[in-house]
């Protein structure tokens, strides 16, 4: 089975990988073992090729499967949009709206927002600015730290709101650069999210927060779970549609 942008099941048992030669270039294929996987599944995202294998799958079988799908991987990689680094002059989305990164080396504030010019005749692009101070060599790290903190604050607010409505306790909210899923919920009550959700519209981040909070009631994806989620979040179908259409593109920004 092959898929280009689906979210994967939760319980990862480990990760490994190998290089696959495609047109003379070594493409890294990450191998993800999952206890509940029943088949081999390939996914291609910006800068990321992943092969999910059953718990008893072998590295040899995984490589053979990927080699049989070499043409499919090549085609998908060619369709991916170009990566966008966190650099001066780059345009990235913030809460779903495009912002231009602007380096202000001598400014005192670390990272801040400036509104766009409402009159396009007075500005070349009219986009709001995401301004970053300090030495150019530190721009990427400083902006990445700010985006992660912004994502954590936003998601924590959504999580608190939904947790109150469901009457559940969240132990901790963390933000990481997750490649294979947007969020995760542990049995201990820790919720983990991708920092890239700060790039998406707020209703998408709110839906993912509700998605993981609902797991504190049902640690599965049963019919009961989906009933709880849809009662909790009216934007469920809208957000799922947005993620299906645009979620994969979020991985083009600041790819590792």
N, C-alpha and C positions, 0 to 999 in steps of 0.2 A: 504494500500500500504506500502511496506517496501523497503528500499534501504540502502546499506551499506556505500556509500561514495559520495553522490551527494551534490552539493552546493544548498542552499536553497534560496527561493525568498527573496526579499529585505525588504519589509516593516514590520518589527517585531512590534507587538503591546504589547509585554510583555512576561515574562517568569515565570514559576513556576515549580513545580516538585513533585515527590514522590519517595519512595523507593520500589523496587520490589525485592521480595525474590527469589534468584536463587541459588539452592543447598545450602541453609542455609546462604548465604551471601546477604547483603543488597546492591543492585545495584541502584544507583541514576538515575532516568529518568527525564531529564529536559523537561518541557513542554513549547513549543514555540507557541504562538498564532499569526497567520498571517491573515490579513484581506482578502488576495486573495487566501488562502488555501481552497481547495474544498473537501479534504479528509484527513484522518489521515495518516501520513507518519513517519516511524521509520528510524533512521539512527544510525549506530554504528561506532564510531571511537575510537582510542586509548584513554582510560580513559574517554569516553564520549558517553552516550546514550541519544539521543534526539528524542522527539516525537512532530512533528508539527501538530497542530490542527486548524480547522477552527475557525474563530472569535467567533462563537456561540457554539463551543464545550465546554463541561463541564469537570471538573476534574474527575467526576465519569466515564464518557464515555471514557476519556483518559486512566484511570487506567484499565478499562475493556478491552480496545483494547490492551494495553501492556501485560496484563495477558494472552490474547489469543495468543500472539506472544512470550510467554516466551521461548519456545524451540528454536525459530529462534534467539532470543537475545543470549541465552546460546551458540548456535553454533557459532555465529559471534564473541562473546567475546573470545571464545577459539581459534579462528583463528587469532586474533590480535597478532602482534609481541610484544615481551616484551618491556616495556618502557625503555628509555635510559635517565638517569639523566645527568645533566651537572656536571660531576665529574671528578677528576683526572684519566686519563687512558681511559676514554670513547671515542669512535669514533663517531663523528657526521659529517654530510655533511655540507659543506660551499660552496655556489654557485655550488652545485651538486657534489663536490669532497670531499671524506672522509678526515677528519682531526682528529688527536688525541689531546685531551685536556691534557695539561701538566702543573702541578702546579709548579711555580718557586717562592717560598715564599719570598726570599730575593731580588729578582730583583726589579729594580726601575720602569720600564714601567708597566702600568696597564695590558693591554692585547695587544698582538702582534702576528704576524704570522712568522713562520720560515719554509723555504722550506724543503721538504722531501729529503732524500738521494737518489740520482739517482742510486747508486750502492747498490742493496739489500744485498750484502755481508757485507757491512759496517754498516748496521742498521738492527735492528730486524724486522721492518715492512716497513721502507722506506716512511712512511706517513708524510706529512707536519704536523707541530705542531701548535696548537692554544694555546699559552702560557698565563698563568694568574699568576700575582704576588699577594703578600699580604697574609693575614691569610687564612688558609684553610676554616674557617667558612664563609668567604666572597666570596669564589670562585664562587658559583652559581650566586649570585646577580651581582657580577662584570662582569661575562661573559654574563649573560642575558642582562645587560645594554648595553654592547658592541654590542651584536648581534642586539638589537633593534635599536641602533644608526646606525649600518652598513646597516640594512634593510631600515631605513628611508632615508639615503643618496642615496642608490642605487635606490629606488623607486622614490624619488624626481627627480633624473636625468632623468629617463625614462618618468615621468609625464611631466616635462618641455619640453622634446623633442616632445612628441605627442601633447601637448597643443599648441605648436607653429605651428605644421603642420595643426591642425584643426582650429586654430584661436579662441580658447576658453580661458577663464580665470579660473584658479584654485585658490580658496581662501586659502586652506591649505591642507597639506598632513600630516596625522597622522598614527601611527603604534600602534597596540594593539594585544592582544592575542585572536583573533577572532576564535571561535570554529565552527561556522556554515557556514562561507563563507570566501573567500580569500580577497575580497575587497568590498567596498561599496561607493556609490556616493550620496551625499545629494543634495537637490535642491539649497542649498546656495553655492555649489561649493567646499565643503570639501570632500576630498577623504580619505578613511580609509582602511588600509591594515593589513593583518596578518604579524607579524614579522617573521613567519616561512618561508616566501618566500625567505629569505636570505639563506635558506638551499637548495633551488631548483636551477637548472641551470638558468643562467641569462636570457635566452630567455623566460623562464616561467614567471619570474617576469616582464619582459618587456611586455609580452602579458597581464598580469593582469593589469598593468598600463594602457595600451591601452584600455582594456575592460572598465575600469572606466572612463577614459577621454572621450571615445566615448559616454558615457551616458550624458555628458554635451551638446551633440547635440540631443540625443534621450533618454529620461528617460524611456526606455522600452526595450523589446527584440524583437521588430518588425523586419520584413524583411529589412526595411530601416536601422535599427540599425546594423544588421549583415553585411550589405553591407559596411557601414561606417567603421566598425571594421576591416573587411578583407582588405579593401583598406589601412587602417592605419597600420596594423600589418600583415606582410607576414607569421608570425609564428603561426597564430591563430590555425589552425588544428593540427599542431605539438605540440603546448603547451597544447591544450585540451586533446590530446591523452596521453601526459605525466602525466597530472593531474589525468586523469582517471585511469592510471596504478599505479602511485606512490604518488599521492597527500595525500591520507589517511595516509600513513606511516610517513609523516612529523609530525603528531600529537603524535608520540611516543616519541619525543625528549622533555625532560623537562616537562612532563605532570604535570599539577597543581593538 
